């Protein structure tokens, strides 16, 4: 399975780390573009300088760890594409050029299936993807959730449960499995 990760699932950290961790075990191929990374940068820059530095470090790690994941030359696809939000067309173009089976995004409204279907791609919410995976292999997902939760709780005064952490990350169906 080849998945293009939209900027909205790379930022925030919980969803990104969970998707990347599970992909390593399940042998999912992840792809992205420099433009998607730039959207992630802009989102984190709104927080503070520490978030900006953290994002740069995370991007550098992803580029180093997944050198074949960067999609280039996707711009040639753009003129023939339509999406309700023209600012998302680059994401679809990259998915087509990178031969993705799915675009993982929180913004499914912006990626209607009637458009994606033309290219053999589907839009999938990270909650749906991870929930389905948890139904098949709960122990795998639980191991990663607990690891991410421990890291989160180490760095935050307000300790969260697995349920609250996943709920905060907009992974509602998955959170219910941990309730």
Protein Blocks (a to p, Z undefined) as FASTA:
>chain_A
ZZdddfklmpcfklmmmmmmmmmmnopacdddfklmmmmmmmmmmmmmmlmmmmmmmmmm
mmmmmmmlpcghklmmmmmpccfblmlmmmmmmmmmnopabdcdfklmlmcfklmmmnop
acddfklmmmmmmmmmmmlmmmmmmmmmmmmmmmpmbdcdfklmmmmnopaklmmmmZZ
